Amino acid sequence: MNPRYILYIHLVLNDMILLTTFTLIMVLSYIIYTLNVSFCIFLLSIGILSTATNPFTLAVMAVECYIAVCFPLRHSLICTVRKTYAVIGLMWLIGLLTVLPDIFYALATESLDFFHSRMFCLSANIFRNPVLKERRDVSNIVCLVIIWLTLFYTYFQIICAAKAADSKKARNTVLLHGFQLLLCMLTYIYRVAIEGLTFLFPRGGLNIRFIITILIHVLPRLISPLVYGLRDTMFRKYLRRYLVCSIHKQP
């Protein structure tokens, strides 16, 4: 019933979906190399959708933290459970708007044989029209600007409030949160980084893709349990309680 932990659970589930999808794509790309186009579209759609919602989730969590620190008396009125679920639904709607146009355009322009063929599972190989690439670049820039403006304002206000209250833990949490978000925002340059490094080192395409995926998609997700889980007093208390209970129940 706490909006903060609802957002945290949503972040963890979203990270699990994203990591599972990208791991599956990478493993299949190494083993089989080419995948059925329809199956690839399914995997890419899940990956793109979860990737799009991740930075927005972090931004909403920053706003919730800003309200809790700067407006503690109004926090329970502004951050309710119903509003939290509504915001989560809105984030997934925005994510759908980023991937559905590509799918609909491919269905309208590509032949039926294309969807039964096999290709290396890349977004550029499936959604091949240059207009789609330009649309993705524009949407990424717009999302990047909106999220960064939100974060700069909220973090500045939180740091000022933490400094006035001499709260070292709050400042450290904000810094860790900012570092994690900075890593997550690298998602918007994922394709550019791979294309640039592949152009410089054309023989190491798969290795470059694997390393960039680890740095941009996997590493930021490893920080979430540290920032929002183990460092949280209430979460740590319940984790210890249920962990001890599960150990005692084992035969």
C-alpha positions in Angstrom: 0.0 0.0 0.0 3.0 2.3 -0.2 3.5 4.1 -3.6 7.3 4.0 -3.2 7.4 0.3 -2.9 4.8 -0.2 -5.7 7.1 1.8 -8.0 10.1 -0.2 -6.7 8.4 -3.5 -7.4 7.4 -2.2 -10.9 11.0 -1.2 -11.5 12.3 -4.7 -10.5 9.7 -6.6 -12.6 10.4 -4.3 -15.6 14.2 -5.0 -15.2 13.5 -8.7 -15.0 11.5 -8.6 -18.3 14.2 -6.5 -20.0 17.1 -8.6 -18.9 15.3 -11.9 -19.8 14.5 -10.6 -23.3 17.9 -9.2 -24.1 19.6 -12.3 -22.7 17.4 -14.5 -24.8 18.1 -12.5 -27.9 21.9 -12.5 -27.3 22.1 -16.2 -26.6 20.0 -17.1 -29.6 22.1 -14.8 -31.8 25.2 -16.5 -30.7 23.8 -20.1 -31.0 21.5 -19.9 -34.0 22.5 -16.5 -35.4 19.3 -16.0 -37.4 15.8 -16.0 -36.0 12.3 -16.1 -37.5 11.3 -12.5 -38.2 7.9 -12.8 -36.5 9.5 -14.3 -33.3 12.2 -11.6 -33.5 9.5 -8.8 -33.7 7.8 -10.3 -30.6 11.1 -10.3 -28.6 12.1 -6.8 -29.8 8.7 -5.4 -29.0 8.9 -6.7 -25.4 12.5 -5.3 -25.1 11.7 -1.9 -26.6 8.6 -1.6 -24.4 10.4 -2.4 -21.1 13.3 -0.2 -22.2 11.1 2.8 -22.8 9.3 2.5 -19.4 12.5 2.1 -17.3 13.7 5.7 -17.4 10.2 7.0 -16.8 9.9 4.8 -13.8 13.1 6.2 -12.3 11.8 9.8 -13.1 8.5 9.1 -11.3 10.4 7.7 -8.3 12.5 10.8 -8.2 9.3 13.0 -8.2 7.8 10.8 -5.4 11.0 11.3 -3.4 10.9 15.0 -4.1 7.4 15.3 -2.8 8.2 13.2 0.3 11.2 15.3 1.2 10.0 18.8 0.2 6.3 18.4 0.9 6.0 15.8 3.6 2.6 17.0 4.9 1.0 16.7 1.4 2.7 13.5 0.4 -0.1 11.2 1.5 -2.6 13.3 -0.5 -0.6 13.6 -3.7 1.1 10.1 -3.8 -1.8 7.7 -3.4 -1.9 4.0 -4.5 -4.6 4.8 -7.2 -2.5 7.6 -8.7 0.6 5.4 -8.6 -1.1 2.6 -10.7 -2.5 5.3 -13.0 1.0 6.7 -13.6 2.3 3.1 -14.2 -0.4 2.6 -16.8 0.5 5.9 -18.4 4.1 4.8 -18.7 3.2 1.6 -20.4 1.0 3.5 -22.7 3.8 5.7 -23.7 6.0 2.7 -24.2 3.4 1.1 -26.5 3.3 4.3 -28.5 7.0 3.9 -29.2 6.8 0.4 -30.5 3.3 0.0 -32.1 4.0 2.4 -35.0 7.0 0.4 -36.1 5.0 -2.9 -36.0 2.0 -1.4 -37.8 4.3 0.1 -40.5 6.1 -3.2 -41.0 2.7 -5.1 -41.3 1.5 -2.6 -43.9 4.6 -2.4 -46.0 6.4 -5.8 -45.8 5.3 -8.9 -47.6 4.1 -12.1 -46.0 7.3 -13.9 -46.9 9.3 -11.4 -45.0 7.6 -12.4 -41.7 8.4 -16.1 -42.4 12.0 -15.4 -43.3 15.0 -15.6 -41.0 17.3 -12.7 -40.1 19.8 -11.6 -37.5 17.5 -10.2 -34.8 18.2 -6.5 -34.9 15.8 -3.6 -34.8 17.4 -2.1 -37.9 17.0 -5.3 -39.8 13.3 -5.7 -39.0 12.1 -2.1 -39.0 14.0 -1.1 -42.1 12.4 2.1 -43.3 14.6 5.3 -42.7 11.5 7.2 -41.6 11.1 4.9 -38.6 14.7 5.5 -37.6 14.2 9.2 -37.7 11.0 8.9 -35.7 12.8 6.8 -33.0 15.6 9.4 -32.8 13.1 12.3 -32.4 11.1 10.4 -29.7 14.3 9.5 -27.9 15.5 13.1 -27.8 12.1 14.4 -26.6 12.0 11.7 -23.8 15.6 12.5 -22.9 14.9 16.2 -22.5 11.7 15.7 -20.5 13.3 13.2 -18.1 16.5 15.1 -17.6 14.6 18.4 -16.9 12.5 16.5 -14.3 15.5 14.9 -12.7 17.6 18.0 -12.5 14.9 20.0 -10.8 13.8 17.3 -8.3 17.4 16.3 -7.4 18.4 19.9 -6.9 15.5 20.4 -4.6 16.2 17.2 -2.7 19.9 17.9 -2.3 19.1 21.4 -1.0 16.6 20.0 1.5 19.0 17.2 2.6 21.8 19.8 3.0 19.6 22.0 5.2 18.6 19.0 7.3 22.2 17.7 7.3 21.0 14.3 6.0 24.0 12.4 4.6 22.0 9.3 3.8 19.5 11.3 1.7 22.4 12.9 -0.3 24.0 9.5 -0.9 20.7 8.0 -2.0 20.2 10.8 -4.5 23.8 10.5 -5.8 23.3 6.7 -6.3 19.9 7.3 -7.9 21.5 9.9 -10.3 24.3 7.5 -11.2 21.9 4.7 -12.0 19.7 7.0 -14.0 22.7 8.2 -15.9 23.5 4.6 -16.9 19.9 3.9 -17.8 19.8 7.0 -20.0 22.6 5.4 -22.1 19.8 3.3 -23.5 19.1 6.2 -25.8 22.6 5.9 -27.4 22.6 2.1 -27.5 22.2 1.8 -31.2 24.5 4.7 -32.0 27.3 3.2 -29.8 27.0 -0.2 -31.5 26.9 1.3 -35.0 29.9 3.5 -34.3 32.1 0.8 -32.8 31.1 -1.8 -35.4 32.1 0.7 -38.1 35.5 1.1 -36.4 35.9 -2.7 -35.7 33.8 -4.5 -38.3 35.1 -8.0 -37.4 34.0 -7.7 -33.8 30.3 -7.0 -34.3 28.9 -9.7 -32.0 31.5 -9.1 -29.3 30.8 -5.3 -29.5 27.0 -5.9 -29.2 27.5 -8.2 -26.2 29.8 -5.8 -24.3 27.6 -2.7 -25.0 24.5 -4.7 -23.9 26.2 -5.6 -20.6 27.3 -2.0 -20.0 24.1 -0.3 -21.0 21.3 -2.8 -20.2 22.6 -5.1 -17.5 24.9 -2.9 -15.3 22.2 -0.3 -14.4 19.8 -3.0 -13.3 22.3 -4.4 -10.8 22.2 -1.1 -8.9 18.5 -1.0 -8.3 18.5 -3.6 -5.4 21.3 -1.5 -3.8 19.7 1.9 -4.1 16.0 1.0 -3.4 16.3 -2.3 -1.6 19.1 -3.1 0.8 19.7 0.5 1.7 16.0 1.0 2.7 15.4 0.3 6.4 11.8 -0.9 6.1 12.6 -3.1 3.0 15.6 -4.6 4.8 13.5 -5.4 7.9 10.9 -7.3 5.9 13.6 -9.0 3.8 15.3 -10.2 7.0 12.1 -11.4 8.5 10.9 -13.4 5.5 14.4 -14.7 4.8 14.7 -16.0 8.3 11.2 -17.6 8.2 12.0 -19.3 4.9 15.2 -20.8 6.4 13.5 -22.1 9.5 10.7 -23.7 7.4 13.2 -25.8 5.5 13.4 -29.4 6.7 
